[in-house]
Each structure stands twice: as C-alpha cells, then as structure tokens.
C-alpha cells in the first residue's frame, strides 16, 4: 500500500493528515472499539459504494454504535476525499469509533460522540510481472476472535498472521480452522476444482466480502459454475486454481501455497477470464451514478 494522500476527514473537518489529532482516550485506541470500510475508486467512481456502506452500518449495529451518517452524508465524505486528493484511481478508508471517553472503562458502553475519520490513498495496481507470475501464500491456523463478520479495527490476529507470510516473502496468509479453509488475512479465498469456483459460506468466522459477491456475479455472467460451500484444507491444497479477492486487489491468482505450486504453478485460464471480466465491469460502470 502506498502512502496516504494529503487531505483527510476528521469529525466534520477537512485538514492535512499530518495535522489530524485524535484523543489518546479514544476507545478505538484503547480497546479497538470501532469499525471501518475500504472503498476502491476507479477513474473517479467508487466501486460498490452501497454494498460497502451497508456493511459499515451492519458493523456499527453489531457494536451497538449508531452509524453517524446516512448514505447522502457518506457520499459527501467519500466525494470530498476523492476531490481534495486529485481523484483518479484510489481507495477511500473510513473509520467510526465509539469516541473519546473521560477515562478507561470496559463497560457500560458510553453515550459519547463518535470519532469519524477518513483518508484516501493511491490504489495499488499489480505489475505485468505479478499478473504473469501470480501470488504466493502460506497457511496458518485461524487464531482470530469469534466475530470475524464484523469489520472491526481490532485486527491483531490478522496482523500477526499476515506477518507470518511477510517473514517468508509470501503475499498473503490463508487461514485454516479445524481442517477447513476460512479466508485470508485481508482477502476472500476462492478455489477452482474441476471447473467449479467454490467459496466458503458467510458466517461469524468470515467477513462477508463485497468483492467476493462481485466474483460470484461475474462467475454467473461468464458461465462459470460456482458454489457456496465449505472448502476443506485438502481441497485447497489440491485445487486447480486459487484466487484472492479484495477491494484493493480485485481478484488475484495464487500460484504457490506453502512453497508448493497450485495447479500448473501459473495463473489459470478461469482466473484470466475473471480478471478480464472485472475490467469489463469497471468500464461498464464508469459512467453510471453511484
């Protein structure tokens, strides 16, 4: 990920991100008591805006937080971050915390003004070399908490497991629980076996990915058989193709897992069709309202 762009949003104000200040008593700092969203922007148009902010509202409700904005309000925040930072291809990050209390107390949940923060950053784009080579992943036991369906800022488990991959030069870490594939630290995982694209069902152990739903829709559009079902560790390791999907990487081909090749060890033909389908969908939506 690149460095953030210069102008951020904080509690109704636009200011240089270097000047933004949040209380050390903010509950997101003390407890990880907050939620966030990441929205990709292609050629100045947010992708899946409604789906991202519907998920933000659900995350707020799960934490018994009131979403501080309606859709029109969030559109103003997102548009402001895009316009003030030059537009183009970028991603917008927004975070809502319970706010800054007067002291540190686990409970009861305080009635205080939330902290609302947002910034923009350049959208990372894979090089031609990476597209041709594919990504390398490692696997690790899933040590995260029991409500992974909430897009919480409390991401220590994800951070620790992602570092396992970084330690050996891998691009991502795929999480396993009791012999079943869950997701990666910041991506949904799709496996292709005998021509069928399979993805584990949403549950409290998996974040309902917005890009995951795009993969499912494009599979239908492209005539690729798709299934939502449990995926075993054995199926993951013996798959013909494995893909990662997320807001900042669209859909990427995984060609090595735990230093063993996936399929032929090169990006597969179904991934190539899916990648082209993503590009076509982005161009199709470019002139439509969001």
N, C-alpha and C positions, 0 to 999 in steps of 0.2 A: 504494500500500500504506500502511496506517495504522501508527502507532507500535506497537511490541511491547507486549504485556500484561506486568504487573509481575513475575510469578514465572517463573523459568527452571529448567532442569535442567542440572547440570554434574557429571559423574563421580560420580553416585550421590547428589548433594545437591540440595535444593530451596532456592533463595535468590533474593532480589531481583535482577533482571537488572542493576541498576546496581552491584551488589556482585560480580558474576561476574568472575573473573580467570583468564586463560589465559597460560601462559608465552610470552614472545616467541620462544622456541626451538621452539615447536610447529611441526611440519612443515607444517600447513595454512597457517600464517602465512608461513613461509619459502619453501615450494615449491608451495602449493596441493595438498598431498598429503592429500586427503581426499575424502569423498563426502557427499551429503546427500539428503534427501527432503522433500517438502512434501505434507501430507495435509489436504484440506479436511474440515471438520466442519460438518454441517448439523443444527441442532436437537439438538446434543449427541451426534451419531453420526458417527464417522469414515466417510468415503466411500472405498470400495475399499481398506480397510486392508491386506488380504492382498496385493493386487497391488502396492501401494506398497512394502511391506517385502520382498516377493520381489525387486523391482527393487533395493532397497538392498543386499540380500545379493549379488545379481549384481554390483553396482558394487564392493562390497568385494572380492569374489573376483577381479575384473579388476585391482584394485590390489594383490592378494596381501595383503589385510587380512582378519582374521577378524572376522566380524560379532559385535559384543560382546554381543548379546542374542539369545535365541530369540524366537518370536512372543509368548509369555507375558510376557517381560521388556519387549518393546517396547510391549505393551498397557498395562503398568503406567506406563511413561513417558508415553505419549500420554494415558492417563486422568488421570494426575497433572497434566499441563499443562492439560487441559481443566478439571478440577475446581478447581484452585487459581487459575484465571483466570476463573471465573464461568460457564463453559460457553456454550451457545448456538451461534451461527454464527461460526466462526473457522477459522483454519488453523494447523496444527502443523508446525514446521520442526525437523528433527533432522539432526545432522551428526556424522560419525565421521571423525576424523583419525588419522594414524598415531601421533600423540602428540608429546611434547616430548623431544627427544634432548639430549645434553650438549654438542653442538656442531653445526656446519652441514656436512653431508656428503651428497652426492647418493646415494651407494651405498657399501656394500651396504645393503639395506633393513633398518633396525634392529629388533630384538626389544624393543620398549618398550610400556608400557601405552598403549592408545589414548585419545584425548580424545573424550568423548561429550557433546554439547551439544544442548539443545533449548529452544525457546521457542514461544509462541503469540501470535497477533495477530488482530485483527478481520478477518473475511472480507470483502473488498471486494465491493460489490454495485453493478451498473450502475444508473444512474438511468433513469427512464422516457424522458428525453430521449435518452440514449445508446442505449437499445434501439431507439428510433424512428429515430435518425439513422444508427446503425452506426459502425464504426471506420474510421479512415484509416490506411493503411500506406504505407511506402516499401519499395523493394527495394535490395539491396546484394549484392556478391559475398561468398560464404561464405569467410571467412578463418580459420575455426576449425581446431583440430587434427584428427588423423585418427581419434580415438576418441570421437566425439560420442555414441555409445551408452552411455558411462559417465556417470552423473550426478555429475560431478566438481565440486568447489568452484572449480576453475581455470576461471573464466568470463570472462576478459579479452576474448576475441573477441566473446562475446555482449554484454558491456558496451559495447565500442566501437561495435558495430553498432547496438545499441539507442539509443545516443546520437545516431546519425545521424537516427533518427526524431524524437527529442526536439528536435533542433535546428530542425526544420521543423514542429513541432507535431503529428507523427503519433503514433499509439498503439502501433505495432509496426513491426518491420523484418523483411521476408520475405527469406530467404537463398537465393541462386541460385549454382549451381556448374556451369560448363561448359554453360550453356543449360538446366539442369534445376532445378526447384524442390526445395528440401530441406525446410526448416521455418522457423519464425520464431525470434527470439532466445529466447523463453520460451513457445512455443506450437507445437502441431502445426497444419499448414495443410491444409484440405480444399477442393477445388474442385468445383463443380457445373457440369457441361456436358451439355446435352441430357437433363437429368433424372437423371444418374448422379453419385453422390458418389464422387470419386476422391481417394486419398491415397497418397503415395509409400511403397514398402515399407520396413520396418525394415532398417537396415544400420549399418555403423560410422560413417556420416555423419549418422545421425538418431537422436535419443533415442527409445526405444520408449515412447510416451506412454501413461499409464494412462487419461487422459480420451479419447485417441484411440480406445482399444478400446471405451469406452462409446459413442462416436459410431457405431462400426461395429455394435455390438449393437443400438442404437436404430434405426439405419437398417433393419436386418432386421426389427425389431419393427414399425416404421411402414410397411413395404412399400416402402422407397426403394431402388432399385438402387444397389449400392455396389461399388467395385472398388479393389483394392490394386495399383497400378502406377506406373511412372514418369510424372511430370507435367512437361511442358515449360514453359519460360518463356512461350512463345506461348500455351499453353492457359491458364495462369494469367491472362495479360493479357486473354484473350478469354472468360473464364468467365462463366456466367450468375450464379453466386453464388460467394463465397469465404468460408470460415469459419475462425476460430481456435479451438482447443480447448486448455484447460489446467486444472490443478487449481483455480486461483483465479478462473477466468472461465467455467467450464463450456464453452459453445460460443457464440461471438460472431460477428456478421455483419460482414464487411468490405465497405464500400460505396465506398471510394476507394483506389486504388493509384497511387502516384506522381502524385497530383493528377488522376487520370482516374477517371471513375465505373466501378464494377463493375456490369455489367448495367444495371438501371434507375437505379442510384445510390441505391437504397433497400434495406433488408433484404428478402430474397426470401421467397417462400412456403414453400420447403422448409426454410429456416432457422427460420421461425416454428413449423413442425411439430416440428423438432428441439428447439427451446427448450422448447416445451410438454412434449415427451417427457422431457427432463431433469427438469423439475419434477415430473412424474408419477412418475418412477423414484425421486427423492429421497423423495417422500411414501410410496411403496410400501415403501421400505427403512427408514423412520423407526423402526418398532417391532421390527425384526429384530436379532438379535445380530450383533456384528461381531468 
